[in-house]
Amino acid sequence: MKYLITGATGAIGSPIVRQLAAEGKEVRVFVRDAEKFHRLLPDVPAEVVTGDALVPDDVRRAVAGVDVVFHCVNFPLTQYRRTLEAAQVLVEAALPEKPHVVFPGNTWVFGKPARLPITPDTPFNPPSAIACLKAQVDEMLMNSGLPVTVVHLPDFYGPNVVNPLVKPLFENGLAGMGTHRSSWVGKVRGMPFWLLRLLGLFSAEARAGAGMMHTFAWDVSMDGVAIQRDTGFVPQMGYADGIARTLAWFRQ
């Protein structure tokens, strides 16, 4: 089988590339910048296709002859509508080939769940414009006529993850640590909603961020039974280890 990873230099795409290559799979990556891919993953054997995820001819070249597509293209919150556009371009390019598409969803689409934990049967209830766009991507892919798997994930952290919802937690924590390496002594505080809304009058990024603050306001605990049953996935790292490794990466 041949695997295509779009957005292969991103925080989700790059570890998928590493994992597939480590398993000896035939890997093709679709990136805008081949040099960046080789800098980030110099030891990974992969066929590299360059192009733009919004250009149909480029995407058709990338999907030709592949069996599975991990679609990991993402855009900044201020340009998030392009995530929907890129998914539409992918579907049109992939329909003749009919590869299995795997897409990373998230918890934004559920809003404040009526009951916990979240399961595959929990209905979408997106509470913001950006969450609505994410729900539209999920639903469009699922109704595309392609074989599709959407894996809903919480907002994540780790090496190479610099999304604006998570990055400040680690940067602010390190700023408060001084010379202490064994424990996190810095205080990390969230920005209040009213301040984000005020900043939104002057900054498109703050406006977009204000639309996502519900991710920190409600419990979005997820039930892992389905993913364990269907894929055999079992978490292999706890928070203590994960946070330590992420702090080490931010220090570098």
Secondary structure in CASP SS format (residue, H / E / C, confidence):
PFRMAT SS
TARGET T0000
AUTHOR 0000-0000-0000
METHOD secondary structure of the structure
MODEL  1
M C 1.00
K E 1.00
Y E 1.00
L E 1.00
I E 1.00
T E 1.00
G C 1.00
A C 1.00
T C 1.00
G C 1.00
A C 1.00
I C 1.00
G H 1.00
S H 1.00
P H 1.00
I H 1.00
V H 1.00
R H 1.00
Q H 1.00
L H 1.00
A H 1.00
A H 1.00
E C 1.00
G C 1.00
K C 1.00
E E 1.00
V E 1.00
R E 1.00
V E 1.00
F E 1.00
V E 1.00
R C 1.00
D C 1.00
A H 1.00
E H 1.00
K H 1.00
F H 1.00
H H 1.00
R H 1.00
L H 1.00
L C 1.00
P C 1.00
D C 1.00
V C 1.00
P C 1.00
A C 1.00
E E 1.00
V E 1.00
V E 1.00
T E 1.00
G C 1.00
D C 1.00
A C 1.00
L C 1.00
V C 1.00
P H 1.00
D H 1.00
D H 1.00
V H 1.00
R H 1.00
R H 1.00
A H 1.00
V H 1.00
A C 1.00
G C 1.00
V C 1.00
D C 1.00
V E 1.00
V E 1.00
F E 1.00
H E 1.00
C C 1.00
V C 1.00
N C 1.00
F C 1.00
P C 1.00
L H 1.00
T H 1.00
Q H 1.00
Y C 1.00
R H 1.00
R H 1.00
T H 1.00
L H 1.00
E H 1.00
A H 1.00
A H 1.00
Q H 1.00
V H 1.00
L H 1.00
V H 1.00
E H 1.00
A H 1.00
A H 1.00
L C 1.00
P C 1.00
E C 1.00
K C 1.00
P C 1.00
H E 1.00
V E 1.00
V E 1.00
F E 1.00
P E 1.00
G E 1.00
N E 1.00
T C 1.00
W H 1.00
V H 1.00
F H 1.00
G C 1.00
K C 1.00
P C 1.00
A C 1.00
R C 1.00
L C 1.00
P C 1.00
I E 1.00
T C 1.00
P C 1.00
D C 1.00
T C 1.00
P C 1.00
F C 1.00
N C 1.00
P C 1.00
P C 1.00
S C 1.00
A H 1.00
I H 1.00
A H 1.00
C H 1.00
L H 1.00
K H 1.00
A H 1.00
Q H 1.00
V H 1.00
D H 1.00
E H 1.00
M H 1.00
L H 1.00
M H 1.00
N C 1.00
S C 1.00
G C 1.00
L C 1.00
P C 1.00
V E 1.00
T E 1.00
V E 1.00
V E 1.00
H E 1.00
L E 1.00
P C 1.00
D C 1.00
F C 1.00
Y C 1.00
G C 1.00
P C 1.00
N C 1.00
V C 1.00
V C 1.00
N C 1.00
P C 1.00
L C 1.00
V C 1.00
K H 1.00
P H 1.00
L H 1.00
F H 1.00
E H 1.00
N H 1.00
G H 1.00
L H 1.00
A H 1.00
G C 1.00
M C 1.00
G C 1.00
T C 1.00
H C 1.00
R C 1.00
S C 1.00
S C 1.00
W C 1.00
V C 1.00
G C 1.00
K C 1.00
V C 1.00
R C 1.00
G C 1.00
M C 1.00
P C 1.00
F H 1.00
W H 1.00
L H 1.00
L H 1.00
R H 1.00
L H 1.00
L H 1.00
G C 1.00
L C 1.00
F C 1.00
S C 1.00
A H 1.00
E H 1.00
A H 1.00
R H 1.00
A H 1.00
G H 1.00
A H 1.00
G C 1.00
M C 1.00
M H 1.00
H H 1.00
T H 1.00
F H 1.00
A C 1.00
W C 1.00
D C 1.00
V C 1.00
S C 1.00
M E 1.00
D C 1.00
G C 1.00
V H 1.00
A H 1.00
I H 1.00
Q H 1.00
R H 1.00
D H 1.00
T H 1.00
G C 1.00
F C 1.00
V C 1.00
P C 1.00
Q C 1.00
M C 1.00
G C 1.00
Y H 1.00
A H 1.00
D H 1.00
G H 1.00
I H 1.00
A H 1.00
R H 1.00
T H 1.00
L H 1.00
A H 1.00
W H 1.00
F H 1.00
R H 1.00
Q C 1.00
END
